[in-house]
Amino acid sequence: MKNLIVYAHPNPKSFNHAIMETLSGELKSLGHEVRIRDLYEQNFDPVLKPSDFELIQAGKSATDVKVEQDHIAWADVISFVHPIWWTGLPAIFKGYIDRVFSFGFAFTINEAGAAGLLNGKKVLIINTTGTPEEMYAKSGMFNSMRQTSDDGIYRFCAMEVLKHVFFTAIPYITDAERAKMLEEVKGVAKMIS
């Protein structure tokens, strides 16, 4: 299978980076093709501009957006690895969605309403939080975050969400607990094989 990992974290020593490397390594060991798009490393411009709308209306995309769309078109499975900040997507990742998942590429509007265009694409989402699991579970925030990304973005674009994993309280847990989480990432990689 062709696996695209879209990764967003500014610190190459972060646990998110360890997740991305673990996922990539496990997928490769299982014989998959893997491409990684590190949004910070490539200095992806997250700002949706008037020129982006002009291009969309003309049925085109900005050069940097077209590169990302080509990677998505190539992939069978797309894994999104990023932290949750303020119960939402990091700005660079949100801008990636705003610019890359554009009208005419990821969705369209027809007589029946909105229609996703990324049928057949499967999605894995792995998020980290600094917040303990109990706080998000008690407040219902996990459901809210799933609704925002899983339903509001990926399923809206006709993608199949395979799994959404949350690793919580990352700054406050032990190295042994983080190692156990990385083993879970390997298990998830096997699941999508």
Secondary structure, DSSP 8 states (H G I E B T S, - for coil): -EEEEEE--S-TTSHHHHHHHHHHHHHHHTT-EEEEEETTTTT------HHHHHHHHTT---HHHHHHHHHHHH-SEEEEEEE-BTTB--HHHHHHHHHHS-BTTTEEEETTEEEES-TT-EEEEEEE-SS-HHHHHHHTHHHHHHIIIIIIIIITTT-EEEEEEEE--GGGS-HHHHHHHHHHHHHHHHHT-
